[in-house]
Amino acid sequence: MVPEDVRHESVHAADARGLASATEAFRLILTRLRGGGLLLATGLYRVYPWVARNRSHFGRFVPDLPRPPVA
């Protein structure tokens, strides 16, 4: 479990091997998405650090919605 005070500082993903953060988590997420293989093949997942450093610029394009319920 990622501590709540640092949860939004990076992207996180978990699979059977455990928890991944940052670029490795972004790579893991792309392996699960349709079309993600293309991004993996081109190495585009490596842009995550740049996106993370500039998240305030991207945030204005993402609506502030309530968290979906956990199933």
N, C-alpha and C positions, 0 to 999 in steps of 0.2 A: 504494500500500500504506500502510495506517495503522500508524504505529509501535506496537510491542507495548505500550509503557509507557502509552499513552493510549487503547488500543483499547477499553477498557471504560468510558471516560468519557462516551461518546455512542453513539448508534445510527448505523450506517453502512450505506450501500447503494450498489451500483454498477450502472450500465447502460452502454449504448453511448456516452453522453455523458461518462461518468467517474464519480468518486466523489462521493457526497452525504453530508452529516452532519446530525445533529439533526433539526429539523422538516422540512427538505427530504427527508432520507432516509426519514423516517416517511411523508411524502406519497408518495414513490416506491414504498415497500413496499405501501402501501394500494392503489395503482393495479394491483398484481399479485394482490391477494387477492379472492376471491369475497366480495361484499358491501362491499368497500373503497370502492367508488364512493359508497355512501350516506354513509360517514364523511367522504369528501372533500367531498361536496355540503353536508353540515352544518357543515363547518369543524372537525370534531372532531379532526382531525389536529393542530391547533394546541395541543392539550393536552400535547404531548410535553415541552415545557420543565418543566411542572409534574410530570409523571410522572418525568422525569429527576431533579428535585430531591428527589423522595420515593421514589426507587428502593429505599432500605433498608426502607421499609415494605412495598413490594410483593415484595421478595425472599423474604420468608418463605413466600410462596405458590408460589414456583417451586422445584421440586426441584433439588438440586445433582447433576446427572448428568454423566457424562463426555462430552466433545465427540464428535459423530459423525464418522466417518472422512470425509476429503475424497476425493471421487471423482476 
